[in-house]
Structure formats: structure tokens, C-alpha cells
Amino acid sequence: MPATTVITIRIPKELRERMARIDINWSEKIREFIAETVERYEAMGLVKELRERARKRRVRIDSTMLIRQDREAR
């Protein structure tokens, strides 16, 4: 089993009472939420990095020159 750590949060007493009335494994739900959120943010970071790399690779060329060349070739 992988090493684990404990995280403590504070919630309003009323919310805790409402949670107690629902038969859900809250620890598991919170672990799933945290894992999904971390995965989403990591994916967004990868997308941002890929966009930055793509922006740096773009070829900068004067489009009017390409249009003139195309017209002259006809």
C-alpha cells in the first residue's frame, strides 16, 4: 500500500450533521474529488505547455508574398 498522509479541513457543524444523514463514504468521495481535480489541473498545464511550444514553432511569413507568388505562378 502506498504511503498516505492526513489532511484536515473545517466545515460548518450544520454541514457535518447533514453529511451524517447520508450513507456515503465521505473520505473516499473526497479522495476521488481531489484526484480528479489534480488530474484536470495537470492536464490543463500540459495543454498550456503544448500551446506555448506550438506558438514558438510557428513560421512567420508575409502572406502577401505568398499570394503574389501564387498569382504569378498562374
Secondary structure, 3 states (H helix, E strand, C coil): CCCCCCCCCCCCHHHHHHHHCCCCCHHHHHHHHHHHHHHHHHHHHHHHHHHHHHHHHCCCCCHHHHHHHHHHHC
